[in-house]
Amino acid sequence: MLDNKGVKQTWLAERLGKSYNMVNGYVTNRRQPSISTLYEIAELLNVSPKDLLFDSKVTDRNRDTA
């Protein structure tokens, strides 16, 4: 999602007031943001919070088998 928006993890970390490592954990699914942080990320990226919750890889695999 960040690549599609032309956003770097460092930019997002600065805007959120979080460390790069924390944001990298969100991006790599090693950590989950709080609900309030999820909404803040969605607002910064100008997307719906729901768009941040689904796994596009799983969705793509499901389309391949349908």
Residue pairs with C-beta under 8 A, 6 or more apart in sequence:
1 45
1 47
1 51
1 52
2 8
2 9
2 12
2 27
2 45
5 45
5 46
5 47
7 44
7 45
9 20
9 23
9 24
9 27
10 20
12 23
12 41
12 44
13 19
13 20
13 22
13 23
15 44
16 23
16 37
16 40
16 41
16 44
18 37
22 31
24 30
25 31
26 32
26 33
26 41
33 41
38 49
38 52
38 53
39 49
41 52
42 48
42 49
42 51
42 52
45 52
